[in-house]
Amino acid sequence: MGKSQFSYRDVSGSYNYVREAKLIKKKIVSRTQLVSTTGGANKVVEKSITVSQIGSVKSKKGRNLTVRPLASEFTVWLEGKKYTSKMNLHPETKSLKVTMTSPEAKWNGVKDYPFPKGRYFCFFSQIPECLYHNRLLELSQSEKERGFDFYIVWDAYPYLQESYTGIGDSLFASASVKFDGKIKNLNRFVVEVEGQIILYYFKPSSDFAKLTWIAQGITVVPPGEEIKEDLE
């Protein structure tokens, strides 16, 4: 939790990445900004805010802790034009209402997307906090050979699907997380989604440290650290 800055690189170039997460009244509130420094000027090219509720659900063994996506707002500027995607939970229909606003007709309007059957759901930009509060980091470390299933909710939907390759066209994507050992005093976890691997690194405190998404050419590391595909 807290606010941190990172160096971000993908196929389009290098950026500053600002990430902030707070726990407010049993809600996880996170904000991210992707900032271009081309020409010496700081220009926000993407930003998001996501909110999830920490609660519990009934089970045969009692009540289990769970994180439930509540709302998000994602904005991206493409060729100077603004594209926005807002999401809100509809508990009565067990769905997410997505409101799209953009210069293009195909990305305008409102649509409901029912949740698939599952226990764990994490906004993509909130994966580190979501996995932690769902105890999936802890469980995967105690059962090292086992992967734990969850669903990613693409809070940048549907614009993410246009810029990333091979991640499907759905709001929800089935995923799994598995502990992958210690690398230079960091705990590494493998998140697999749509046949692709995202390597997440956490400090001993369980705070997010960095990530590598090889298939998309994405790396997020602390400022000044060499950006590389860390596969050892």
C-alpha positions as CSV (number, residue, x, y, z in Angstrom):
1,M,0.0,0.0,0.0
2,G,1.1,3.6,-0.6
3,K,2.3,5.6,-3.5
4,S,5.2,4.5,-5.7
5,Q,6.8,5.5,-9.0
6,F,8.2,3.1,-11.6
7,S,9.8,2.9,-15.0
8,Y,7.4,1.4,-17.6
9,R,8.2,0.1,-21.0
10,D,6.1,-1.5,-23.7
11,V,6.3,-1.8,-27.5
12,S,5.3,1.9,-27.9
13,G,8.1,3.3,-25.7
14,S,9.1,4.2,-22.2
15,Y,7.0,6.0,-19.6
16,N,6.8,7.0,-16.0
17,Y,4.3,4.9,-14.1
18,V,2.7,6.2,-10.9
19,R,0.8,3.7,-8.7
20,E,-1.1,4.4,-5.5
21,A,-3.2,2.0,-3.3
22,K,-5.0,2.7,-0.1
23,L,-7.2,0.8,2.3
24,I,-10.2,3.0,3.2
25,K,-13.1,1.6,5.3
26,K,-12.6,-2.0,4.0
27,K,-12.3,-0.8,0.4
28,I,-9.2,-1.1,-1.7
29,V,-8.8,2.1,-3.7
30,S,-6.0,2.3,-6.3
31,R,-5.0,4.9,-8.8
32,T,-2.5,4.6,-11.7
33,Q,-1.1,7.1,-14.2
34,L,1.0,6.4,-17.2
35,V,3.0,9.5,-18.0
36,S,4.9,10.3,-21.2
37,T,8.0,12.5,-20.8
38,T,8.7,12.9,-24.6
39,G,10.0,16.4,-25.3
40,G,10.6,17.1,-21.6
41,A,6.9,17.6,-20.9
42,N,4.9,15.3,-18.6
43,K,1.8,14.2,-20.3
44,V,-0.7,11.7,-18.9
45,V,-1.6,9.2,-21.6
46,E,-3.5,6.7,-19.4
47,K,-5.1,6.9,-16.0
48,S,-7.3,4.7,-13.9
49,I,-9.0,4.5,-10.5
50,T,-10.4,1.2,-9.2
51,V,-12.4,0.3,-6.0
52,S,-12.9,-3.1,-4.5
53,Q,-14.7,-4.2,-1.4
54,I,-13.1,-6.5,1.2
55,G,-15.8,-8.8,2.7
56,S,-16.6,-12.4,3.2
57,V,-18.8,-15.1,1.7
58,K,-20.5,-18.1,3.3
59,S,-19.0,-21.6,2.8
60,K,-19.4,-25.0,4.2
61,K,-16.5,-24.3,6.6
62,G,-17.8,-20.9,7.7
63,R,-17.1,-17.5,6.1
64,N,-14.2,-16.9,3.7
65,L,-12.5,-13.6,3.0
66,T,-13.1,-12.2,-0.5
67,V,-12.5,-9.1,-2.6
68,R,-15.3,-7.9,-4.7
69,P,-14.9,-5.4,-7.6
70,L,-17.1,-2.4,-7.1
71,A,-16.2,0.3,-9.6
72,S,-13.6,1.6,-11.9
73,E,-12.9,4.4,-14.3
74,F,-10.2,4.1,-17.0
75,T,-9.2,6.9,-19.4
76,V,-6.8,6.7,-22.3
77,W,-5.8,9.3,-24.9
78,L,-5.2,7.9,-28.4
79,E,-4.0,10.3,-31.1
80,G,-5.2,13.2,-28.9
81,K,-8.7,11.8,-28.5
82,K,-10.2,10.7,-25.1
83,Y,-11.6,7.2,-24.5
84,T,-13.3,6.3,-21.2
85,S,-14.6,3.1,-19.7
86,K,-16.5,3.2,-16.4
87,M,-17.6,0.1,-14.5
88,N,-20.1,-0.3,-11.6
89,L,-21.2,-3.4,-9.8
90,H,-24.8,-4.5,-10.0
91,P,-25.2,-6.9,-7.0
92,E,-28.8,-7.7,-7.9
93,T,-27.9,-9.0,-11.3
94,K,-24.4,-10.2,-10.4
95,S,-23.0,-8.1,-13.2
96,L,-20.8,-5.2,-14.1
97,K,-22.3,-2.3,-15.9
98,V,-19.8,-0.9,-18.4
99,T,-20.3,2.7,-19.7
100,M,-18.1,3.6,-22.7
101,T,-17.6,7.1,-24.0
102,S,-15.3,7.7,-27.0
103,P,-15.1,9.3,-30.5
104,E,-16.0,6.0,-32.1
105,A,-19.5,4.7,-32.4
106,K,-18.5,1.1,-31.6
107,W,-17.2,2.2,-28.2
108,N,-20.1,4.1,-26.9
109,G,-23.1,3.1,-24.8
110,V,-23.9,1.0,-21.8
111,K,-23.8,-2.8,-21.4
112,D,-24.1,-5.3,-18.6
113,Y,-21.7,-8.2,-18.3
114,P,-22.7,-11.1,-15.9
115,F,-19.9,-12.4,-13.7
116,P,-18.8,-16.0,-14.5
117,K,-19.0,-18.6,-11.8
118,G,-16.0,-18.2,-9.5
119,R,-14.8,-17.1,-6.1
120,Y,-12.0,-14.6,-6.7
121,F,-12.2,-11.6,-9.0
122,C,-9.4,-9.0,-9.4
123,F,-9.3,-5.8,-11.4
124,F,-6.2,-6.0,-13.6
125,S,-4.6,-2.8,-12.2
126,Q,-5.4,-4.1,-8.7
127,I,-3.9,-7.6,-8.9
128,P,-1.2,-7.1,-6.3
129,E,-3.6,-5.9,-3.6
130,C,-6.4,-8.3,-4.6
131,L,-4.2,-11.4,-4.5
132,Y,-2.8,-10.3,-1.1
133,H,-6.2,-9.6,0.5
134,N,-7.7,-12.8,-1.0
135,R,-4.8,-14.6,0.7
136,L,-3.7,-16.1,-2.6
137,L,-0.1,-15.0,-2.2
138,E,0.0,-16.7,1.2
139,L,-1.8,-19.8,0.1
140,S,0.4,-20.3,-3.0
141,Q,3.5,-19.9,-0.9
142,S,2.3,-22.6,1.5
143,E,1.3,-24.9,-1.3
144,K,4.2,-24.3,-3.7
145,E,3.2,-26.9,-6.4
146,R,-0.4,-25.6,-6.7
147,G,-1.9,-22.9,-8.8
148,F,-4.8,-21.0,-7.5
149,D,-7.5,-19.9,-9.9
150,F,-9.1,-16.4,-10.1
151,Y,-10.6,-14.1,-12.7
152,I,-9.1,-11.0,-14.0
153,V,-11.5,-8.1,-14.7
154,W,-9.9,-5.9,-17.4
155,D,-10.7,-2.4,-16.1
156,A,-9.3,-1.0,-19.3
157,Y,-11.9,-3.0,-21.3
158,P,-12.5,-2.7,-24.3
159,Y,-9.5,-0.5,-25.2
160,L,-6.9,-3.0,-23.7
161,Q,-8.1,-5.6,-26.2
162,E,-7.2,-3.3,-29.1
163,S,-3.6,-2.7,-27.9
164,Y,-2.7,-6.1,-26.4
165,T,-2.5,-9.3,-28.4
166,G,-3.9,-12.7,-27.6
167,I,-5.9,-11.8,-24.5
168,G,-9.4,-12.5,-25.9
169,D,-12.3,-10.1,-26.2
170,S,-14.1,-10.7,-22.9
171,L,-14.3,-8.4,-19.9
172,F,-13.4,-11.4,-17.7
173,A,-10.4,-13.7,-18.2
174,S,-9.7,-16.9,-16.2
175,A,-6.2,-16.8,-14.6
176,S,-4.1,-18.6,-12.0
177,V,-1.4,-17.6,-9.6
178,K,1.5,-19.8,-8.5
179,F,4.5,-19.1,-6.2
180,D,7.8,-19.2,-8.2
181,G,10.4,-18.8,-5.5
182,K,12.7,-16.0,-4.2
183,I,14.6,-13.9,-6.7
184,K,17.1,-11.4,-5.2
185,N,15.1,-11.1,-1.9
186,L,11.8,-10.7,-3.8
187,N,9.0,-13.2,-3.9
188,R,8.1,-14.0,-7.5
189,F,4.7,-15.2,-8.5
190,V,3.6,-16.5,-11.9
191,V,0.2,-15.3,-13.1
192,E,-1.0,-17.1,-16.2
193,V,-3.8,-15.7,-18.3
194,E,-4.9,-16.7,-21.8
195,G,-1.8,-18.8,-22.1
196,Q,0.5,-15.9,-21.3
197,I,2.8,-15.4,-18.3
198,I,3.0,-12.3,-16.1
199,L,5.8,-12.4,-13.5
200,Y,4.9,-10.4,-10.4
201,Y,7.5,-9.5,-7.8
202,F,6.7,-8.6,-4.2
203,K,8.8,-7.3,-1.3
204,P,8.9,-9.4,1.9
205,S,6.2,-6.9,3.2
206,S,4.0,-8.1,0.3
207,D,4.1,-4.7,-1.4
208,F,4.3,-4.8,-5.2
209,A,7.9,-4.4,-6.5
210,K,7.9,-4.9,-10.3
211,L,6.5,-7.1,-13.1
212,T,7.4,-8.5,-16.5
213,W,4.8,-9.5,-19.1
214,I,6.9,-11.0,-21.8
215,A,4.3,-11.7,-24.5
216,Q,3.3,-8.0,-24.5
217,G,6.8,-6.6,-24.1
218,I,5.8,-4.9,-20.9
219,T,8.1,-4.3,-17.9
220,V,7.5,-2.3,-14.8
221,V,10.5,-1.7,-12.5
222,P,11.7,0.8,-9.9
223,P,13.3,4.0,-11.4
224,G,16.9,3.5,-12.3
225,E,16.7,-0.3,-12.4
226,E,17.8,-2.0,-15.6
227,I,14.8,-3.1,-17.6
228,K,15.2,-6.7,-18.8
229,E,13.3,-9.9,-19.2
230,D,14.1,-11.5,-15.9
231,L,13.7,-15.2,-16.6
232,E,16.4,-16.8,-14.5
